[in-house]
Amino acid sequence: MNSNTDNQEIVHLVSLGCVRNLVDSELILGALASGGFALTEDPAEAETIIINSCGFVRAAVDETIDVVLEMAHYKEEGRCQRLVLCGCMAQRYGKELEEALPELDMVVGPGAHKDIVELLRRPTGFICQVPDPSTAPLQQASFPRICSTPHMAYIKISEGCPDRCTFCMIPQLRGAWRSRPLDDIVEEAGNLIQWGAKEIILVAQDTTAYGLDFDKQNRTSLDQLLSSLCRLEGETRFRFLYGHPNRVTDALLETAASQPRVCSYFDLPVQHGSDRILKMMGRKNTRDEMLRLFEKIRATVPDVALRTTALVGFPGETEEDFNQLVEFVQEARFDHLGVFAYSDAEEIPSHRLPDHVPEDTAIKRRDYIMDRQNTISLDNNADRVGKTYTALVLGESGDPEYPYWGKTCLQAPDVDGVTFIQGEDLGPGRLARVTVHGADVYDLLAETKDE
């Protein structure tokens, strides 16, 4: 990413948080490069350092503060003259950060890629620009962008959140639900395919709610979007993350089952397995409804992988509630599971609930579930042995026995395991047919299949 040129202001960017934030970071980089700034991967070289932050749970806030303080050292030891905070933490705290983190020179809410060039050209002095997040512009295919994930890319198909879960502040930080036009998303996907993306991952707060905010005359849906993407030329495959169990339609299942370029992979956060806790969380499904949905997905989509997330330690969660979650996980037998301990904040409705669970209890519950999930994941992976999949080769492993590593359609970037591959001349970016012959809790071992 280094692009130093004389007389250009040099900028370094640190991207924190989720992949949706990563898309924003790539747009910021694109705007800077198009606006005449030079980019560097070395913060010691930068005159301006931008931190695109996460900030809706305590751990993310703590990480952001640590990075701000780390980058502030370059004001004394490097060339840095200006430290900028963008993203969710900027939106959450706004002008309070001028006093709380005096190291900062600028605080800019989400959507900064639209204004960042103009803001950086203003005279020095503290700047805070944190408007209503619902007014932030939606990404467009025409926006300049510098992709940072070789051979794959994310597309943010919507912004904001359509739900009001009581443990979450995303609606306050990201605003009302707004979907991008289908044609614009398809255009961006075409651009990314030309760039070299062999896997495109659709993301949003809830990808399954895509298009529900359009008027009836123009309404579209995730299954229609996927079908349109599959009509693009090439072999690039498509994946969607962050769905809602309440919005999985028969049409979406049929599209996933019938389109070979759509990964057989459903990421559907359940959050809990106790109906009482689900209701307190503001979730719109019951335990039994979700179990029936997972059975239906497995019956409809061949060899599908299921990922979910759960939240333990929610206020009022009893041992009985927790045991119901454990039983739910054991019955659903997810391929991939992430479990998080509840993080409290004054801004969220659940803060006002009684009977908060001690943090150490929540952590023990998290670890207990993950220990049992490891057995399930190992069993599920063992069932893949002998089967053949298409793997996207992403790099060399350094292991002479399995010299390459990549991802099958069963494994999403960042969050899931990888596949180590035996074979020759498998350059990164290649889609290769591989047969699985070994498995552990997270990873698969495979060899290339002769076609």
N, C-alpha and C positions, 0 to 999 in steps of 0.2 A: 504493500500500500504506500510505500515511500514515493513521494513525487515532488521533491524539493526543486524550486526554481527561484532564481534571484528575484528579490523584491516582492515575493509572495509571502503573505503571512502563513506560518506553518502551524498546523493544527493536529493534535492527537485526540482520538476519541476512545473512551472506555465504555463498553456496552455491558450493562448488568441486567439480570432478571431473565424473563421468559423470551421465547422466540418471537412473540409479537413485538416485544421491545427491540429485538434484533432487527426486525424489518424497519422499524423507525430509525434505528442507528444507521442502517444502510442507506436510507433516504437522506439522512443528515449528511453522510459522507458524499453522496451524489450531489446534493445541493452545494456543498462546500467546493467540491472539485469544479463544478460548472460555474461557480461564482468567482473563481480565480484564486482560491486558497490552495496551498500545498498541504499534502497529507503525509504524516509520518507515523510509523509504528513505535518510535522511540520517544517516550514522554520527555526525555532530557533535551531533545531537539526542539520541542514545541514551544511556540510563543503563546498559544492558547490551548488549554486542555478542556475537553468537554466530557462530562460524565452523564451518560443516559441511564437514569436510575430506575430501580424498582423501589417500592415503598409501601406496600399494602399489608405486610406482616412485619413483626418486630425484627426478625432475623434479616430481612431485606433492608430495613432502615439501618440496622447496625452495620451491615456490609457496606452500604452506601457511605455512611459516615466514615468508616475506616478508609475507604478509597479516596474520599475527599481529602482527608488528612494526609494520606500517602502522597497524593498528587500535589498537595500544597507545598510539599518539600521542594518541588521543582521551581517554585518562586524564588527560593533562596539558593538552591544548588544547580538549577538549570537555567533555561531561557524564558520560562513561563512568566507572562505578565498578566494573564487573565484566566480565571478558573470558572467554568460554566457548568451549572447543574440543569439537566433536562429531565423529562419523564415524570413518572408517577410520584416520586418523593417531592419533586418540585411542585407538582399540582396539589399534593396533600398539604404541604406546609407553607408554600408561597412566601410572602414577605417576612414571615417569622424567621426564615433562614438567614436573613441579613444579620440578625443578632445572634442566632443559635450557631451559625457557622460563618463567622466573619471572614474566613478564608475565601468564600465565594464572591465573585464579582457579578454574576448574572444567574438568574433563576428563570427557567422557561418551561412552561407546561407542555403536555403532549401536543403533537402537531408542529413541533419546533422546526421541522425541515422546511416549512413554508416561509418562516421568518428568520431563520438563523443567520443567513448571509447579511440581511439588512441590519439585524441586531449587532452583529460583530463589527459592523462598519460605524456604529455610533461612537461618540466620544466616550472615554473611560468614565467610570462612576457606576455605582450599583444599579442594575437594571432588573426589574421583576416583571415578567409578562406571563400571567397565569389567568387567561380568560376562561369562561364557561367551556368545559371540555366538549360539550355538544356542538359548539361552533367550530371545532377544529376540522380542517378540511379532510375529506376522505382521500386516501391515496389514489393516484391515477397512473395508468400505464405510461403516460408521457413524462412522469416525474423522473429525473435522473436518479440512478441508484447504483451503488457499488456493492455487489454481492460478496459476501465473506465466507460462504460455505461451498467449497469446490464440488462440482458435479451435482449439487442439489440446491434447491432454493425454496424459500417460503413465500407464499402470497397471503396477505391479510385481506380476507374477502368482506369483512364487516368491521365496524368499530363500535365501541360501547358495549352495553349488556342489556338483554331483554328481560332479565330476571332480577329478583330482589332477595337473594339468599341472605339470611340474617347474619351470617358470619363474614360477609364480604363487603368491601367498600369500592369495588371496581366501578359500579355505576357513578359514584361520586367522582372518581378519578378519571374515568374515560367517557362519561356522558351517556346520552340516550343511544339506543340501538339504531345504527345506520348501515345499510348494506350497499356495497358498490354495484354498479351496473354490470350485468353478466358479460356484455360485449367487451367492457373495459378489462375485466379479469382475464378473459380469453386472449385479448390483445397482449396483456402483460405476460401471460404464460407463453405465448408465441415468441415474445422477445427473450424470455429466459431460456427457451429451447434453443434459440439461435446462439445465445451466450454459451450454452453447453450443459444446461441442466438435464440430467437423466432421471431425476425424481423431483417432482414439485409437490410441496406439502401445503395444503390449504389450512389456514388457521384463523381463529376469531375467538371471542369469549364463548360463543356457541355456534359452531359451524352449521349445525342442523337447523338453526333458526334463520339461515341465510334466505333473504328475500321476503320474509314475513312482514317487513315494514313497508314494502311497496304497495301501492293501491292495487285493487283487484284486477284492473285492466292490464297492469304491468307485472303482476306477481310472478315470481319464479321460485326455484327451490334448489337445494343442494344437488339432488339427483339430476336436474336439468343442467346445472352447471357442469357436473362431472361428465355427462354425456356430450356436452359441447366441447369440453377439453379433450375428450378422447377422439374427436374428429380432427384435431390438429395433426399434421404430418409428423412422422418420427416414431421412436420407440419409447419416449419418455413416459414414465408411469406417474400416477397421481395418488396421493394419500390425503386424507383429512383427519385432523385432530380436534379434540375438545368438543365433542358432541354432547347432547343431552338425552338421557334415556327416554324422556317424555316426547321427543320429537323425531324419533326414528320411524320413518314411514315405510310402507310396503314398497313404494316406488324406489326409495333409497336402497333397500335390500335387493330388489331386482336389478338395479343398476350395478351394485357391487358384485352381484353374482354373475352378471352377463357381460360385463366389460373387462376384458383381460388386462387392460392397462390401469384399472383401479385396484389398488392394493386390497387384499382380503384382510382388512384390519379395521377394527372399530375401537375408538378411544372414547369411552362413555363414563365420565366420573359419576359414581353413585353416591358418594359422601358418607352414607351409613347404611346399616341393615336393620335398624330398629324403626318401626313406623312412628313411634312416639318422637324420637329424635329427628327423623326426617320432617315431620310436621313442624317441629320447633325451628328447624333450619329454613323453613319456607320452600322445601322441595316439593315437587308436584307428583311424585310417584310413591307407590308402596313397595315394600320388599317383594311381595309375590308378583306384582306387575313387572318388576325388573327381572326377576328370575324367569318369568315366562318369555320376556323379550330376549334374553340371552339364549334360551332354548330355540327360539324362532330364528335368531341370527345364525346359530350354528346349523340349523336344519336347512337354511336357505343359501348361505354363502359357503361354498366348499372350503374346507381347511382354513377357516378364518382364525385370526388371532384377536383376543379380547384384552384390552387394557382398561384399567379403571384407577380411580384414586378414592381414598377414604379419609375422613377426618375424625380423629379420636380426641377425647377430652373436651367435647362441646359442653357448655354449661348444662348441668342437670343430668349428664350421662352417668347412669348407674352401672353397677356390675352386670345387672341383668341386660341392660341396653348393650353393653360392650359384648357380652356373650352372644347376643343375637347377631351382632356384626361379625363375630368370629364364625358363627355357624353359617351366616350368609356367604362369607368368603369361601368357606370350605365347600358349600353347595354349588356356588357359581363356578368355581375352579377357573379363575382368570389366568390367562397366560402371563400377564404383567400387572403388577399392582404397586402403586405408590401410596404410602400412608403418612399423613402429616398430623402433628400435634396441634391442637387449636391454639391460635394466636389472638389474644384479646386486643381490642383498641376501643377507645372512647367513641369513635365515630360510627361503630357498627351496632345494629339493633341487639345482637346477642350479648353485648356488654351489659345490658340492663337486666339480663336474666339472673335468677338466683342460682345458688349452688354451683359456683365455679369449681372445676376440677383442678386439683393441684398439678402443677407442671410436671413434677416427677412421676405422678400417676399416669398422666397422659403419655409421657415418653415410654414408660414401662408397657403400656397398652399397645403403643405403636410397635415396639420391638417384639412383643408377643405375637402380634398378627403377622409381622414380616417373617418371623421364624417359621410359622406354619405355611405361609405363602411360598417359602423357599422349597418346601417339599412338593407343593402343587406345581410350581414352575418347572422343577426338575422332572416330574412325571410327564408334564405336557411336552417338554422338550424331548424327552426320551421317545415319545410317540411320533416325533418328526423323523426319527432315524429311518433311513431307507427311502424317504420321500425326496422328490426333486423340486427345486424352487429356482427362481431367477434372483440372483444376488447382484446388487450394485457394488462393484469393487471400488473401494475408497482409498486404499493405500497399501503400502508394504508393511508387514508386521515385524520383520527382523528375525522371525523364526524360520529356519531353513526347511522344517517339515511342513509348515503352513505359512508360506511366504507372503500371502495376501490376506487382507481382511475387508469385510464389507457388510452390507445389510440386505437381508431378504425382505420380502414384503411383510414378513411377520415381525419385523424389528424397526421401530421408528427411530429417527436420529435422536441422539442425546440421552433419551430416557431408557431405552432398552439395551439388551446385550448386542453382541456382534457375531458374525460368522467368520471363522478362520478357514481359509481356503487353500487346498492343495491344487496346484496347476502351474502352467507355464504361460508366460507372455500375457499376463492379465494386467494390462495397464489400468491405473485408476480412471474411473469414468466409464468403464465397460460394464455392460449388463451381461452376466454369464450364467448359464444353467449349471447348477451345482446339486449334487446329491449328498444329503446329510448322512454321516456315519458315526457321529459322536455328539454328546450333549452334556452340559452341566446346568446349574441353576439358571444362568443368564445367557451363556454363549453356546453356539453350535460349531461343530467341526464338519467340514464338507470337502468334497473333491469335485473338480469340473467333470461334467457329464459329456461324453462323446455324442454329438448329434448325428 
